[in-house]
Amino acid sequence: MNNVKRPVFICPQAAVRFRRPIKCRGQTLVEYALIISIISIVIVGVIVNLGQQVKVIYSSINSQISSAPTAAGSSH
């Protein structure tokens, strides 16, 4: 006889719904968590780098505005 052990499903309806053995769901959850963490690390890195560049641009604009001559007859 064939003595191959098959996974025992605790909730067969869940296995039919997802069409995946229950033992694979934990592995999939870990893979998704790793993907999300890698994406979030990349996003934080991009925001930090872009934040510095945006700060430089706004500082440049601010210095140009403050050194610009005021309009004649301005009531401010």
Buried (B, 14 or more C-beta within 10 A) or exposed (E): EEEEEEEEEEEEEEBEEEEEEBEEEEEEEEEEEEEEEEEEEEEEEEEEEEEEEEEEEEEEEEEEEEEEEEEEEEEE
